Amino acid sequence: MVEQRIENDLTILEIMTYGCPVLKQKAEGITDIDEDVLSLAQNMLWTMYSAPGIGLAAPQVDRSIRLIVVDLSVGEKKADLFILINPEIVQREGSCVMEEGCLSVPEINEKVVRPERVVIKGTDLEGKERVIEAKDLLARVFCHETDHLNGTLFIDHLSPLKKDLIKKKLKKSSEDDRS
Ligand code: NI
């Protein structure tokens, strides 16, 4: 897929899928909130909304830097939007199981154990430190996206046997795409 340009220099970026090396890398910390970071954040938002998805991490658009966007309302409610630079989960509590998917692992949904409540710390686009307490689905999405920055996919949380089956399925579907 070629990048799709829309108005005002907004671009829908290509989403990297399972097998792309960038998804296995530990992403670099961001030291400067420059034009590049600001425009990447905007483009990631567009990309997430158009997918549609509720979270996206920079490595998923082939940028190995520590930036995530999360919006459970998919653009409906401004208060639901979080753009975080160098996010870090600083507290985890409880556990719950829920089915999870990922734009980088298409068509796979599996139950994953995650904390019920987390506290995440990061910086917003204005350079202000943000500390956010999140529960349930929001906590889950923060964990999932922060995982991406450490080269971890949700299927890495599954049993080796299950992961193996999924890998075979993903390999087969990418072969089918090529044929
Ligand atoms: Ni994901």
Backbone and ligand atoms as CSV (ligand in chain L), in Angstrom:
chain,resi,resn,atom,element,x,y,z
A,1,MET,N,N,0.842,-1.197,0.000
A,1,MET,CA,C,0.000,0.000,0.000
A,1,MET,C,C,0.875,1.244,0.000
A,2,VAL,N,N,0.491,2.227,-0.780
A,2,VAL,CA,C,1.216,3.495,-0.834
A,2,VAL,C,C,0.540,4.443,0.149
A,3,GLU,N,N,1.350,5.282,0.771
A,3,GLU,CA,C,0.775,6.251,1.702
A,3,GLU,C,C,-0.303,7.070,1.004
A,4,GLN,N,N,-1.354,7.318,1.759
A,4,GLN,CA,C,-2.511,7.978,1.163
A,4,GLN,C,C,-2.581,9.399,1.716
A,5,ARG,N,N,-2.414,10.371,0.874
A,5,ARG,CA,C,-2.374,11.761,1.323
A,5,ARG,C,C,-3.778,12.348,1.328
A,6,ILE,N,N,-4.162,12.972,2.453
A,6,ILE,CA,C,-5.438,13.679,2.457
A,6,ILE,C,C,-5.153,15.158,2.699
A,7,GLU,N,N,-6.192,15.924,2.975
A,7,GLU,CA,C,-6.011,17.384,3.062
A,7,GLU,C,C,-4.956,17.804,4.098
A,8,ASN,N,N,-4.437,19.012,3.928
A,8,ASN,CA,C,-3.514,19.633,4.885
A,8,ASN,C,C,-2.347,18.747,5.312
A,9,ASP,N,N,-1.775,18.066,4.372
A,9,ASP,CA,C,-0.598,17.255,4.683
A,9,ASP,C,C,-0.865,16.117,5.650
A,10,LEU,N,N,-2.119,15.758,5.834
A,10,LEU,CA,C,-2.395,14.614,6.693
A,10,LEU,C,C,-2.275,13.351,5.859
A,11,THR,N,N,-1.672,12.373,6.441
A,11,THR,CA,C,-1.377,11.167,5.689
A,11,THR,C,C,-1.842,9.941,6.457
A,12,ILE,N,N,-2.490,9.041,5.752
A,12,ILE,CA,C,-2.789,7.743,6.359
A,12,ILE,C,C,-1.581,6.858,6.103
A,13,LEU,N,N,-0.962,6.424,7.175
A,13,LEU,CA,C,0.299,5.687,7.058
A,13,LEU,C,C,0.055,4.200,6.868
A,14,GLU,N,N,1.032,3.544,6.315
A,14,GLU,CA,C,0.917,2.097,6.146
A,14,GLU,C,C,1.164,1.405,7.486
A,15,ILE,N,N,0.305,0.470,7.825
A,15,ILE,CA,C,0.460,-0.251,9.088
A,15,ILE,C,C,1.289,-1.515,8.869
A,16,MET,N,N,2.362,-1.617,9.635
A,16,MET,CA,C,3.243,-2.780,9.543
A,16,MET,C,C,2.530,-3.987,10.147
A,17,THR,N,N,2.710,-5.119,9.528
A,17,THR,CA,C,2.056,-6.307,10.079
A,17,THR,C,C,3.087,-7.339,10.519
A,18,TYR,N,N,2.580,-8.336,11.228
A,18,TYR,CA,C,3.389,-9.400,11.810
A,18,TYR,C,C,4.483,-9.862,10.847
A,19,GLY,N,N,5.706,-9.942,11.363
A,19,GLY,CA,C,6.824,-10.345,10.517
A,19,GLY,C,C,7.742,-9.169,10.205
A,20,CYS,N,N,7.227,-7.937,10.289
A,20,CYS,CA,C,8.070,-6.756,10.063
A,20,CYS,C,C,9.014,-6.599,11.258
A,21,PRO,N,N,10.326,-6.478,10.977
A,21,PRO,CA,C,11.304,-6.413,12.066
A,21,PRO,C,C,11.055,-5.257,13.056
A,22,VAL,N,N,10.513,-4.139,12.572
A,22,VAL,CA,C,10.318,-2.978,13.450
A,22,VAL,C,C,9.398,-3.311,14.635
A,23,LEU,N,N,8.510,-4.279,14.438
A,23,LEU,CA,C,7.570,-4.648,15.501
A,23,LEU,C,C,8.251,-5.413,16.633
A,24,LYS,N,N,9.469,-5.908,16.366
A,24,LYS,CA,C,10.194,-6.671,17.391
A,24,LYS,C,C,11.252,-5.831,18.104
A,25,GLN,N,N,11.407,-4.586,17.643
A,25,GLN,CA,C,12.467,-3.737,18.204
A,25,GLN,C,C,12.006,-2.960,19.426
A,26,LYS,N,N,12.989,-2.658,20.279
A,26,LYS,CA,C,12.706,-1.731,21.377
A,26,LYS,C,C,12.823,-0.317,20.799
A,27,ALA,N,N,11.766,0.465,20.935
A,27,ALA,CA,C,11.747,1.802,20.323
A,27,ALA,C,C,12.569,2.795,21.137
A,28,GLU,N,N,13.083,3.800,20.439
A,28,GLU,CA,C,13.922,4.838,21.051
A,28,GLU,C,C,13.077,5.864,21.802
A,29,GLY,N,N,13.604,6.369,22.902
A,29,GLY,CA,C,12.942,7.455,23.620
A,29,GLY,C,C,12.957,8.734,22.790
A,30,ILE,N,N,11.966,9.586,23.012
A,30,ILE,CA,C,11.883,10.858,22.282
A,30,ILE,C,C,12.453,11.957,23.173
A,31,THR,N,N,13.416,12.723,22.650
A,31,THR,CA,C,14.029,13.773,23.461
A,31,THR,C,C,13.518,15.152,23.070
A,32,ASP,N,N,13.047,15.287,21.831
A,32,ASP,CA,C,12.615,16.569,21.300
A,32,ASP,C,C,11.224,16.452,20.711
A,33,ILE,N,N,10.304,17.280,21.145
A,33,ILE,CA,C,8.977,17.253,20.513
A,33,ILE,C,C,9.023,18.242,19.348
A,34,ASP,N,N,9.589,17.806,18.248
A,34,ASP,CA,C,9.774,18.693,17.094
A,34,ASP,C,C,8.650,18.490,16.072
A,35,GLU,N,N,8.761,19.197,14.954
A,35,GLU,CA,C,7.760,19.106,13.884
A,35,GLU,C,C,7.513,17.673,13.444
A,36,ASP,N,N,8.588,16.922,13.385
A,36,ASP,CA,C,8.495,15.536,12.933
A,36,ASP,C,C,7.593,14.721,13.866
A,37,VAL,N,N,7.803,14.895,15.166
A,37,VAL,CA,C,7.006,14.154,16.150
A,37,VAL,C,C,5.543,14.621,16.093
A,38,LEU,N,N,5.343,15.943,15.982
A,38,LEU,CA,C,3.977,16.483,15.937
A,38,LEU,C,C,3.219,15.979,14.711
A,39,SER,N,N,3.888,15.982,13.564
A,39,SER,CA,C,3.168,15.545,12.366
A,39,SER,C,C,2.983,14.026,12.366
A,40,LEU,N,N,3.944,13.308,12.937
A,40,LEU,CA,C,3.753,11.854,13.058
A,40,LEU,C,C,2.531,11.560,13.932
A,41,ALA,N,N,2.406,12.284,15.047
A,41,ALA,CA,C,1.276,12.064,15.963
A,41,ALA,C,C,-0.046,12.302,15.226
A,42,GLN,N,N,-0.120,13.391,14.462
A,42,GLN,CA,C,-1.337,13.687,13.703
A,42,GLN,C,C,-1.652,12.582,12.700
A,43,ASN,N,N,-0.621,12.161,11.994
A,43,ASN,CA,C,-0.826,11.121,10.983
A,43,ASN,C,C,-1.187,9.771,11.609
A,44,MET,N,N,-0.626,9.524,12.798
A,44,MET,CA,C,-0.991,8.280,13.490
A,44,MET,C,C,-2.458,8.303,13.892
A,45,LEU,N,N,-2.926,9.487,14.314
A,45,LEU,CA,C,-4.348,9.613,14.667
A,45,LEU,C,C,-5.232,9.284,13.474
A,46,TRP,N,N,-4.920,9.917,12.349
A,46,TRP,CA,C,-5.697,9.658,11.128
A,46,TRP,C,C,-5.663,8.182,10.747
A,47,THR,N,N,-4.495,7.623,10.876
A,47,THR,CA,C,-4.315,6.217,10.510
A,47,THR,C,C,-5.152,5.323,11.421
A,48,MET,N,N,-5.131,5.651,12.727
A,48,MET,CA,C,-5.900,4.862,13.689
A,48,MET,C,C,-7.401,5.008,13.427
A,49,TYR,N,N,-7.847,6.239,13.196
A,49,TYR,CA,C,-9.281,6.455,12.971
A,49,TYR,C,C,-9.757,5.780,11.682
A,50,SER,N,N,-8.910,5.803,10.670
A,50,SER,CA,C,-9.373,5.255,9.398
A,50,SER,C,C,-9.305,3.732,9.367
A,51,ALA,N,N,-8.529,3.136,10.305
A,51,ALA,CA,C,-8.362,1.668,10.285
A,51,ALA,C,C,-9.699,0.903,10.404
A,52,PRO,N,N,-10.630,1.121,11.356
A,52,PRO,CA,C,-10.449,1.954,12.541
A,52,PRO,C,C,-9.873,1.145,13.689
A,53,GLY,N,N,-9.225,1.857,14.613
A,53,GLY,CA,C,-8.665,1.203,15.784
A,53,GLY,C,C,-8.789,2.104,16.990
A,54,ILE,N,N,-8.486,1.571,18.170
A,54,ILE,CA,C,-8.596,2.365,19.401
A,54,ILE,C,C,-7.222,2.675,19.987
A,55,GLY,N,N,-6.163,2.189,19.327
A,55,GLY,CA,C,-4.817,2.499,19.796
A,55,GLY,C,C,-3.809,2.215,18.698
A,56,LEU,N,N,-2.725,2.980,18.725
A,56,LEU,CA,C,-1.675,2.766,17.728
A,56,LEU,C,C,-0.347,3.232,18.323
A,57,ALA,N,N,0.697,2.466,18.047
A,57,ALA,CA,C,2.033,2.824,18.535
A,57,ALA,C,C,2.927,3.092,17.324
A,58,ALA,N,N,3.882,4.014,17.480
A,58,ALA,CA,C,4.709,4.433,16.345
A,58,ALA,C,C,5.383,3.270,15.585
A,59,PRO,N,N,5.887,2.239,16.279
A,59,PRO,CA,C,6.504,1.135,15.517
A,59,PRO,C,C,5.543,0.488,14.510
A,60,GLN,N,N,4.240,0.591,14.775
A,60,GLN,CA,C,3.259,0.012,13.847
A,60,GLN,C,C,3.188,0.761,12.525
A,61,VAL,N,N,3.722,2.004,12.513
A,61,VAL,CA,C,3.803,2.732,11.246
A,61,VAL,C,C,5.272,2.910,10.860
A,62,ASP,N,N,6.072,1.934,11.306
A,62,ASP,CA,C,7.471,1.847,10.896
A,62,ASP,C,C,8.361,2.950,11.475
A,63,ARG,N,N,7.976,3.473,12.628
A,63,ARG,CA,C,8.831,4.452,13.293
A,63,ARG,C,C,9.160,3.918,14.677
A,64,SER,N,N,10.447,3.630,14.891
A,64,SER,CA,C,10.830,2.994,16.137
A,64,SER,C,C,11.114,4.042,17.221
A,65,ILE,N,N,10.073,4.804,17.578
A,65,ILE,CA,C,10.188,5.800,18.647
A,65,ILE,C,C,9.007,5.658,19.598
A,66,ARG,N,N,9.185,6.206,20.823
A,66,ARG,CA,C,8.218,5.937,21.890
A,66,ARG,C,C,7.059,6.951,21.876
A,67,LEU,N,N,6.097,6.666,21.028
A,67,LEU,CA,C,4.918,7.523,20.875
A,67,LEU,C,C,3.699,6.621,20.673
A,68,ILE,N,N,2.640,6.896,21.439
A,68,ILE,CA,C,1.402,6.125,21.261
A,68,ILE,C,C,0.195,7.063,21.165
A,69,VAL,N,N,-0.820,6.627,20.463
A,69,VAL,CA,C,-2.099,7.334,20.466
A,69,VAL,C,C,-3.183,6.325,20.861
A,70,VAL,N,N,-4.112,6.796,21.706
A,70,VAL,CA,C,-5.185,5.932,22.201
A,70,VAL,C,C,-6.478,6.733,22.195
A,71,ASP,N,N,-7.551,6.141,21.699
A,71,ASP,CA,C,-8.850,6.815,21.748
A,71,ASP,C,C,-9.955,5.762,21.686
A,72,LEU,N,N,-10.485,5.442,22.863
A,72,LEU,CA,C,-11.532,4.404,22.917
A,72,LEU,C,C,-12.774,4.825,22.140
A,73,SER,N,N,-12.990,6.137,21.969
A,73,SER,CA,C,-14.197,6.609,21.287
A,73,SER,C,C,-13.988,6.703,19.770
A,74,VAL,N,N,-12.789,6.384,19.297
A,74,VAL,CA,C,-12.428,6.471,17.870
A,74,VAL,C,C,-12.854,7.826,17.268
A,75,GLY,N,N,-12.468,8.901,17.942
A,75,GLY,CA,C,-12.700,10.236,17.389
A,75,GLY,C,C,-14.012,10.886,17.786
A,76,GLU,N,N,-14.813,10.199,18.595
A,76,GLU,CA,C,-16.131,10.731,18.964
A,76,GLU,C,C,-16.060,11.710,20.143
A,77,LYS,N,N,-15.184,11.405,21.106
A,77,LYS,CA,C,-15.118,12.241,22.311
A,77,LYS,C,C,-13.693,12.718,22.532
A,78,LYS,N,N,-13.524,14.036,22.610
A,78,LYS,CA,C,-12.191,14.610,22.733
A,78,LYS,C,C,-11.482,14.145,24.013
A,79,ALA,N,N,-12.272,13.983,25.087
A,79,ALA,CA,C,-11.677,13.607,26.372
A,79,ALA,C,C,-11.098,12.195,26.346
A,80,ASP,N,N,-11.492,11.406,25.366
A,80,ASP,CA,C,-11.017,10.024,25.288
A,80,ASP,C,C,-9.679,9.900,24.567
A,81,LEU,N,N,-9.220,11.010,24.010
A,81,LEU,CA,C,-7.988,10.950,23.218
A,81,LEU,C,C,-6.748,11.167,24.087
A,82,PHE,N,N,-5.792,10.255,23.953
A,82,PHE,CA,C,-4.512,10.386,24.643
A,82,PHE,C,C,-3.393,10.234,23.624
A,83,ILE,N,N,-2.511,11.227,23.597
A,83,ILE,CA,C,-1.304,11.117,22.777
A,83,ILE,C,C,-0.146,11.197,23.765
A,84,LEU,N,N,0.605,10.130,23.888
A,84,LEU,CA,C,1.640,10.093,24.917
A,84,LEU,C,C,3.017,9.795,24.345
A,85,ILE,N,N,3.966,10.594,24.811
A,85,ILE,CA,C,5.361,10.435,24.438
A,85,ILE,C,C,6.081,9.757,25.602
A,86,ASN,N,N,6.940,8.831,25.298
A,86,ASN,CA,C,7.699,8.074,26.302
A,86,ASN,C,C,6.813,7.518,27.429
A,87,PRO,N,N,5.711,6.874,27.076
A,87,PRO,CA,C,4.813,6.378,28.122
A,87,PRO,C,C,5.432,5.206,28.885
A,88,GLU,N,N,5.055,5.150,30.139
A,88,GLU,CA,C,5.570,4.069,30.978
A,88,GLU,C,C,4.485,3.670,31.969
A,89,ILE,N,N,4.240,2.382,32.066
A,89,ILE,CA,C,3.277,1.893,33.063
A,89,ILE,C,C,4.016,1.869,34.399
A,90,VAL,N,N,3.551,2.659,35.354
A,90,VAL,CA,C,4.272,2.744,36.622
A,90,VAL,C,C,3.573,1.984,37.749
A,91,GLN,N,N,2.313,1.619,37.533
A,91,GLN,CA,C,1.598,0.820,38.535
A,91,GLN,C,C,0.650,-0.133,37.838
A,92,ARG,N,N,0.572,-1.346,38.353
A,92,ARG,CA,C,-0.380,-2.335,37.818
A,92,ARG,C,C,-1.093,-2.971,38.983
A,93,GLU,N,N,-2.377,-3.251,38.804
A,93,GLU,CA,C,-3.148,-3.845,39.881
A,93,GLU,C,C,-4.185,-4.798,39.316
A,94,GLY,N,N,-4.351,-5.920,39.976
A,94,GLY,CA,C,-5.389,-6.868,39.600
A,94,GLY,C,C,-5.102,-7.527,38.260
A,95,SER,N,N,-6.056,-8.341,37.814
A,95,SER,CA,C,-5.897,-8.931,36.490
A,95,SER,C,C,-7.259,-9.243,35.902
A,96,CYS,N,N,-7.371,-9.143,34.613
A,96,CYS,CA,C,-8.604,-9.551,33.944
A,96,CYS,C,C,-8.299,-10.068,32.545
A,97,VAL,N,N,-9.191,-10.930,32.086
A,97,VAL,CA,C,-9.016,-11.577,30.794
A,97,VAL,C,C,-10.028,-10.983,29.821
A,98,MET,N,N,-9.555,-10.616,28.661
A,98,MET,CA,C,-10.465,-10.075,27.643
A,98,MET,C,C,-9.889,-10.425,26.278
A,99,GLU,N,N,-10.770,-10.529,25.307
A,99,GLU,CA,C,-10.300,-10.812,23.956
A,99,GLU,C,C,-9.641,-9.563,23.373
A,100,GLU,N,N,-8.525,-9.786,22.703
A,100,GLU,CA,C,-7.752,-8.666,22.202
A,100,GLU,C,C,-7.355,-8.902,20.754
A,101,GLY,N,N,-7.185,-7.820,20.018
A,101,GLY,CA,C,-6.687,-7.914,18.654
A,101,GLY,C,C,-5.687,-6.804,18.432
A,102,CYS,N,N,-5.138,-6.722,17.236
A,102,CYS,CA,C,-4.118,-5.717,16.949
A,102,CYS,C,C,-4.118,-5.438,15.445
A,103,LEU,N,N,-4.006,-4.167,15.085
A,103,LEU,CA,C,-3.992,-3.820,13.655
A,103,LEU,C,C,-2.800,-4.451,12.945
A,104,SER,N,N,-1.755,-4.777,13.704
A,104,SER,CA,C,-0.567,-5.386,13.098
A,104,SER,C,C,-0.640,-6.909,13.032
A,105,VAL,N,N,-1.677,-7.458,13.653
A,105,VAL,CA,C,-1.870,-8.920,13.609
A,105,VAL,C,C,-3.286,-9.166,13.103
A,106,PRO,N,N,-3.526,-8.904,11.825
A,106,PRO,CA,C,-4.900,-8.894,11.320
A,106,PRO,C,C,-5.632,-10.221,11.494
A,107,GLU,N,N,-6.904,-10.090,11.797
A,107,GLU,CA,C,-7.827,-11.232,11.863
A,107,GLU,C,C,-7.568,-12.218,12.985
A,108,ILE,N,N,-6.723,-11.851,13.942
A,108,ILE,CA,C,-6.495,-12.734,15.088
A,108,ILE,C,C,-7.034,-12.052,16.343
A,109,ASN,N,N,-7.886,-12.760,17.066
A,109,ASN,CA,C,-8.369,-12.268,18.353
A,109,ASN,C,C,-8.180,-13.369,19.371
A,110,GLU,N,N,-7.543,-13.031,20.488
A,110,GLU,CA,C,-7.300,-14.042,21.516
A,110,GLU,C,C,-7.465,-13.414,22.890
A,111,LYS,N,N,-7.795,-14.272,23.851
A,111,LYS,CA,C,-7.929,-13.795,25.227
A,111,LYS,C,C,-6.550,-13.561,25.830
A,112,VAL,N,N,-6.376,-12.396,26.428
A,112,VAL,CA,C,-5.090,-12.043,27.032
A,112,VAL,C,C,-5.339,-11.550,28.456
A,113,VAL,N,N,-4.466,-11.972,29.365
A,113,VAL,CA,C,-4.545,-11.497,30.745
A,113,VAL,C,C,-3.811,-10.159,30.845
A,114,ARG,N,N,-4.471,-9.186,31.416
A,114,ARG,CA,C,-3.860,-7.860,31.611
A,114,ARG,C,C,-4.228,-7.343,32.995
A,115,PRO,N,N,-3.509,-6.350,33.490
A,115,PRO,CA,C,-3.931,-5.753,34.760
A,115,PRO,C,C,-5.306,-5.083,34.618
A,116,GLU,N,N,-6.020,-5.031,35.740
A,116,GLU,CA,C,-7.347,-4.431,35.744
A,116,GLU,C,C,-7.236,-2.903,35.811
A,117,ARG,N,N,-6.181,-2.470,36.458
A,117,ARG,CA,C,-5.987,-1.033,36.662
A,117,ARG,C,C,-4.504,-0.736,36.514
A,118,VAL,N,N,-4.193,0.361,35.828
A,118,VAL,CA,C,-2.790,0.779,35.709
A,118,VAL,C,C,-2.687,2.288,35.921
A,119,VAL,N,N,-1.471,2.700,36.222
A,119,VAL,CA,C,-1.153,4.125,36.165
A,119,VAL,C,C,-0.069,4.263,35.112
A,120,ILE,N,N,-0.305,5.157,34.170
A,120,ILE,CA,C,0.651,5.353,33.084
A,120,ILE,C,C,1.165,6.787,33.168
A,121,LYS,N,N,2.470,6.913,32.934
A,121,LYS,CA,C,3.098,8.228,33.006
A,121,LYS,C,C,3.713,8.521,31.646
A,122,GLY,N,N,3.575,9.724,31.169
A,122,GLY,CA,C,4.180,10.091,29.897
A,122,GLY,C,C,4.138,11.597,29.720
A,123,THR,N,N,4.449,12.052,28.524
A,123,THR,CA,C,4.479,13.477,28.230
A,123,THR,C,C,3.488,13.735,27.101
A,124,ASP,N,N,2.747,14.846,27.183
A,124,ASP,CA,C,1.845,15.152,26.065
A,124,ASP,C,C,2.588,15.970,25.000
A,125,LEU,N,N,1.883,16.349,23.950
A,125,LEU,CA,C,2.555,17.022,22.821
A,125,LEU,C,C,3.036,18.426,23.191
A,126,GLU,N,N,2.527,18.966,24.313
A,126,GLU,CA,C,3.006,20.271,24.761
A,126,GLU,C,C,4.187,20.145,25.704
A,127,GLY,N,N,4.596,18.914,25.951
A,127,GLY,CA,C,5.756,18.699,26.808
A,127,GLY,C,C,5.410,18.595,28.283
A,128,LYS,N,N,4.101,18.576,28.579
A,128,LYS,CA,C,3.680,18.463,29.986
A,128,LYS,C,C,3.622,17.009,30.415
A,129,GLU,N,N,4.063,16.760,31.655
A,129,GLU,CA,C,3.979,15.397,32.160
A,129,GLU,C,C,2.530,15.048,32.472
A,130,ARG,N,N,2.126,13.870,32.070
A,130,ARG,CA,C,0.766,13.402,32.340
A,130,ARG,C,C,0.846,12.111,33.124
A,131,VAL,N,N,0.035,12.021,34.161
A,131,VAL,CA,C,-0.086,10.777,34.915
A,131,VAL,C,C,-1.554,10.383,34.833
A,132,ILE,N,N,-1.833,9.240,34.262
A,132,ILE,CA,C,-3.222,8.852,34.012
A,132,ILE,C,C,-3.515,7.521,34.693
A,133,GLU,N,N,-4.622,7.500,35.420
A,133,GLU,CA,C,-5.070,6.247,36.018
A,133,GLU,C,C,-6.123,5.662,35.083
A,134,ALA,N,N,-5.975,4.408,34.776
A,134,ALA,CA,C,-6.908,3.803,33.826
A,134,ALA,C,C,-7.372,2.447,34.326
A,135,LYS,N,N,-8.613,2.114,33.985
A,135,LYS,CA,C,-9.182,0.824,34.380
A,135,LYS,C,C,-9.680,0.075,33.142
A,136,ASP,N,N,-9.891,-1.211,33.325
A,136,ASP,CA,C,-10.546,-2.052,32.318
A,136,ASP,C,C,-9.962,-1.884,30.913
A,137,LEU,N,N,-10.827,-1.558,29.934
A,137,LEU,CA,C,-10.365,-1.531,28.543
A,137,LEU,C,C,-9.262,-0.482,28.314
A,138,LEU,N,N,-9.396,0.678,28.946
A,138,LEU,CA,C,-8.374,1.715,28.749
A,138,LEU,C,C,-7.023,1.247,29.296
A,139,ALA,N,N,-7.043,0.595,30.464
A,139,ALA,CA,C,-5.808,0.052,31.050
A,139,ALA,C,C,-5.187,-0.962,30.093
A,140,ARG,N,N,-6.048,-1.793,29.515
A,140,ARG,CA,C,-5.613,-2.823,28.579
A,140,ARG,C,C,-4.946,-2.198,27.345
A,141,VAL,N,N,-5.574,-1.168,26.802
A,141,VAL,CA,C,-5.025,-0.549,25.586
A,141,VAL,C,C,-3.681,0.137,25.901
A,142,PHE,N,N,-3.599,0.792,27.050
A,142,PHE,CA,C,-2.315,1.394,27.427
A,142,PHE,C,C,-1.218,0.328,27.524
A,143,CYS,N,N,-1.549,-0.822,28.117
A,143,CYS,CA,C,-0.565,-1.909,28.229
A,143,CYS,C,C,-0.182,-2.429,26.842
A,144,HIS,N,N,-1.180,-2.630,26.007
A,144,HIS,CA,C,-0.963,-3.168,24.656
A,144,HIS,C,C,-0.047,-2.239,23.842
A,145,GLU,N,N,-0.347,-0.929,23.887
A,145,GLU,CA,C,0.438,0.023,23.078
A,145,GLU,C,C,1.847,0.197,23.647
A,146,THR,N,N,1.970,0.214,24.965
A,146,THR,CA,C,3.299,0.334,25.575
A,146,THR,C,C,4.133,-0.903,25.253
A,147,ASP,N,N,3.488,-2.051,25.227
A,147,ASP,CA,C,4.150,-3.289,24.800
A,147,ASP,C,C,4.784,-3.137,23.415
A,148,HIS,N,N,4.041,-2.509,22.498
A,148,HIS,CA,C,4.563,-2.315,21.131
A,148,HIS,C,C,5.909,-1.584,21.154
A,149,LEU,N,N,6.064,-0.662,22.109
A,149,LEU,CA,C,7.314,0.116,22.173
A,149,LEU,C,C,8.479,-0.744,22.657
A,150,ASN,N,N,8.131,-1.885,23.242
A,150,ASN,CA,C,9.178,-2.800,23.723
A,150,ASN,C,C,9.308,-4.032,22.837
A,151,GLY,N,N,8.717,-3.961,21.660
A,151,GLY,CA,C,8.834,-5.071,20.714
A,151,GLY,C,C,7.973,-6.271,21.057
A,152,THR,N,N,6.946,-6.044,21.873
A,152,THR,CA,C,6.075,-7.150,22.286
A,152,THR,C,C,4.703,-7.019,21.641
A,153,LEU,N,N,4.218,-8.116,21.082
A,153,LEU,CA,C,2.869,-8.156,20.508
A,153,LEU,C,C,1.948,-8.905,21.464
A,154,PHE,N,N,0.635,-8.705,21.321
A,154,PHE,CA,C,-0.274,-9.369,22.273
A,154,PHE,C,C,-0.170,-10.883,22.195
A,155,ILE,N,N,0.183,-11.406,21.031
A,155,ILE,CA,C,0.281,-12.871,20.919
A,155,ILE,C,C,1.508,-13.404,21.686
A,156,ASP,N,N,2.441,-12.509,22.026
A,156,ASP,CA,C,3.583,-12.930,22.840
A,156,ASP,C,C,3.171,-13.277,24.270
A,157,HIS,N,N,1.959,-12.873,24.654
A,157,HIS,CA,C,1.472,-13.189,25.999
A,157,HIS,C,C,0.769,-14.551,26.052
A,158,LEU,N,N,0.609,-15.201,24.915
A,158,LEU,CA,C,-0.114,-16.476,24.878
A,158,LEU,C,C,0.838,-17.650,25.134
A,159,SER,N,N,0.271,-18.806,25.327
A,159,SER,CA,C,1.092,-19.993,25.549
A,159,SER,C,C,1.872,-20.299,24.267
A,160,PRO,N,N,3.066,-20.927,24.414
A,160,PRO,CA,C,3.877,-21.227,23.226
A,160,PRO,C,C,3.112,-22.021,22.164
A,161,LEU,N,N,2.268,-22.926,22.632
A,161,LEU,CA,C,1.513,-23.766,21.703
A,161,LEU,C,C,0.538,-22.916,20.882
A,162,LYS,N,N,-0.189,-22.071,21.576
A,162,LYS,CA,C,-1.168,-21.203,20.921
A,162,LYS,C,C,-0.473,-20.234,19.955
A,163,LYS,N,N,0.656,-19.707,20.429
A,163,LYS,CA,C,1.401,-18.752,19.621
A,163,LYS,C,C,1.882,-19.417,18.321
A,164,ASP,N,N,2.310,-20.647,18.462
A,164,ASP,CA,C,2.776,-21.416,17.314
A,164,ASP,C,C,1.677,-21.602,16.271
A,165,LEU,N,N,0.495,-21.933,16.754
A,165,LEU,CA,C,-0.652,-22.115,15.847
A,165,LEU,C,C,-0.955,-20.811,15.112
A,166,ILE,N,N,-0.932,-19.709,15.851
A,166,ILE,CA,C,-1.230,-18.403,15.251
A,166,ILE,C,C,-0.179,-18.039,14.210
A,167,LYS,N,N,1.088,-18.291,14.550
A,167,LYS,CA,C,2.175,-18.000,13.601
A,167,LYS,C,C,1.958,-18.734,12.288
A,168,LYS,N,N,1.555,-20.011,12.396
A,168,LYS,CA,C,1.313,-20.816,11.184
A,168,LYS,C,C,0.174,-20.206,10.369
A,169,LYS,N,N,-0.874,-19.800,11.079
A,169,LYS,CA,C,-2.037,-19.191,10.427
A,169,LYS,C,C,-1.633,-17.890,9.718
A,170,LEU,N,N,-0.828,-17.065,10.404
A,170,LEU,CA,C,-0.403,-15.788,9.821
A,170,LEU,C,C,0.491,-16.014,8.613
A,171,LYS,N,N,1.346,-17.021,8.708
A,171,LYS,CA,C,2.253,-17.328,7.617
A,171,LYS,C,C,1.439,-17.762,6.397
A,172,LYS,N,N,0.434,-18.600,6.673
A,172,LYS,CA,C,-0.391,-19.101,5.589
A,172,LYS,C,C,-1.159,-17.955,4.922
A,173,SER,N,N,-1.743,-17.055,5.724
A,173,SER,CA,C,-2.530,-15.987,5.107
A,173,SER,C,C,-1.634,-15.023,4.321
A,174,SER,N,N,-0.376,-14.826,4.751
A,174,SER,CA,C,0.486,-13.933,3.959
A,174,SER,C,C,0.915,-14.619,2.665
A,175,GLU,N,N,1.016,-15.949,2.690
A,175,GLU,CA,C,1.313,-16.681,1.448
A,175,GLU,C,C,0.127,-16.623,0.476
A,176,ASP,N,N,-1.076,-16.715,1.067
A,176,ASP,CA,C,-2.285,-16.636,0.238
A,176,ASP,C,C,-2.392,-15.259,-0.430
A,177,ASP,N,N,-1.980,-14.214,0.323
A,177,ASP,CA,C,-2.017,-12.855,-0.229
A,177,ASP,C,C,-1.126,-12.714,-1.466
A,178,ARG,N,N,-0.010,-13.414,-1.395
A,178,ARG,CA,C,0.960,-13.276,-2.490
A,178,ARG,C,C,0.541,-14.052,-3.734
A,179,SER,N,N,-0.257,-15.094,-3.515
A,179,SER,CA,C,-0.577,-15.945,-4.665
A,179,SER,C,C,-1.729,-15.359,-5.488
L,1,NI,NI,NI,-1.343,-3.586,18.550
